[in-house]
Amino acid sequence: VQLQASGGGLVQAGGSLRLSCAASGRYAMGWFRQAPGKEREVVAAISRGGGSTYYADFVKGRFTISRDNAKNTVYLQMNSLKPEDTAVYYCAARFRDGLGYSGYEYDYWGQGTLVTVSS
């Protein structure tokens, strides 16, 4: 399984970014993030078909996870970004369908893409 994350960058507070994760197949997916000095945390998750999604409380109403199964690509649209959203964002895939809420529930990880939100 290969995962290629992209779309990170520098943005001002209140701005938007869209992350993409291209996979080598169709899997249930998740986005995680890890800020310097902090533990990795789940941001959002989506089932293999896209019918079920999950969002961490701190991104509800601001971030949207979606997927294009024709392209085996999962997206994370991030709006109203805050400085505290600054982190390396990782996409992850799991063979079992359904939503995964912890990193231990995922089998493969992408390389990460850095998101920096300036105040």
C-alpha positions as CSV (number, residue, x, y, z in Angstrom):
1,V,0.0,0.0,0.0
2,Q,1.4,3.4,-1.0
3,L,0.0,6.7,0.3
4,Q,1.1,10.0,-1.0
5,A,0.0,13.1,1.0
6,S,0.2,16.6,-0.5
7,G,-1.2,20.1,-0.2
8,G,0.4,21.4,3.0
9,G,1.8,24.9,3.2
10,L,1.9,28.2,4.9
11,V,-1.4,30.0,5.3
12,Q,-2.7,32.9,7.4
13,A,-5.2,32.4,10.2
14,G,-8.7,32.2,8.8
15,G,-7.4,30.8,5.5
16,S,-8.0,27.5,3.8
17,L,-6.0,24.5,2.5
18,R,-6.9,21.3,0.9
19,L,-4.8,18.2,1.7
20,S,-4.9,15.2,-0.7
21,C,-3.9,11.6,-0.1
22,A,-3.5,9.4,-3.1
23,A,-3.6,5.7,-2.3
24,S,-2.7,2.7,-4.3
25,G,-6.1,1.1,-3.6
26,R,-9.4,1.8,-1.9
27,Y,-9.3,1.7,1.9
28,A,-10.9,3.2,4.9
29,M,-8.8,6.3,5.6
30,G,-8.0,8.7,8.3
31,W,-6.1,12.0,8.7
32,F,-4.0,12.6,11.8
33,R,-1.8,15.4,12.9
34,Q,1.2,15.9,15.2
35,A,2.3,19.2,16.4
36,P,5.8,19.8,17.9
37,G,6.0,18.4,21.4
38,K,2.5,16.9,21.2
39,E,1.2,13.4,20.6
40,R,-0.4,12.4,17.4
41,E,-4.1,12.9,17.3
42,V,-6.9,11.9,14.9
43,V,-8.4,14.7,12.9
44,A,-11.0,12.9,10.7
45,A,-11.8,9.5,9.2
46,I,-13.9,8.2,6.4
47,S,-15.1,4.7,5.5
48,R,-14.1,2.9,2.3
49,G,-17.3,4.0,0.5
50,G,-17.4,7.4,2.0
51,G,-20.8,6.9,3.6
52,S,-19.5,7.3,7.2
53,T,-17.2,10.1,8.5
54,Y,-15.8,11.2,11.8
55,Y,-14.4,14.5,13.0
56,A,-12.5,15.4,16.1
57,D,-14.3,18.0,18.1
58,F,-11.6,20.6,17.5
59,V,-12.2,20.5,13.7
60,K,-16.0,20.1,13.5
61,G,-17.6,22.7,11.3
62,R,-14.2,23.7,9.9
63,F,-12.7,20.7,8.2
64,T,-14.4,18.3,5.7
65,I,-13.1,14.8,4.8
66,S,-14.2,13.4,1.4
67,R,-13.0,10.9,-1.2
68,D,-13.0,10.3,-4.9
69,N,-13.0,6.6,-5.2
70,A,-12.4,6.8,-9.0
71,K,-9.0,8.3,-8.2
72,N,-8.4,6.5,-4.9
73,T,-7.9,9.8,-3.3
74,V,-9.0,11.2,0.0
75,Y,-9.2,14.9,0.7
76,L,-9.2,17.1,3.8
77,Q,-10.6,20.5,3.2
78,M,-9.5,22.8,6.0
79,N,-11.2,26.1,6.4
80,S,-11.0,28.8,9.1
81,L,-7.6,27.6,10.0
82,K,-6.1,28.6,13.4
83,P,-2.5,28.8,14.5
84,E,-3.2,25.8,16.7
85,D,-3.8,23.8,13.6
86,T,-0.1,24.0,12.8
87,A,1.2,20.4,12.6
88,V,2.4,17.7,10.3
89,Y,-0.6,16.0,8.8
90,Y,-0.6,12.4,8.0
91,C,-3.0,10.2,6.1
92,A,-3.4,6.6,7.0
93,A,-5.2,3.6,5.6
94,R,-6.7,0.5,7.1
95,F,-7.8,-2.7,5.5
96,R,-10.9,-3.1,7.7
97,D,-13.8,-0.9,6.7
98,G,-15.4,1.5,9.0
99,L,-14.0,4.4,11.0
100,G,-10.8,4.2,12.9
101,Y,-10.3,6.6,15.8
102,S,-6.8,5.7,16.9
103,G,-3.5,5.4,15.1
104,Y,-3.4,1.7,16.2
105,E,-6.3,1.0,14.0
106,Y,-4.5,1.9,10.8
107,D,-2.1,-0.3,8.8
108,Y,-0.3,2.1,6.6
109,W,0.9,5.7,6.8
110,G,1.8,8.4,4.3
111,Q,4.9,10.5,4.7
112,G,3.2,13.6,6.2
113,T,2.7,17.1,4.9
114,L,3.4,20.2,7.0
115,V,0.7,22.8,7.6
116,T,1.7,26.1,9.1
117,V,-0.9,28.7,10.1
118,S,0.4,32.1,10.9
119,S,-1.4,34.5,13.2
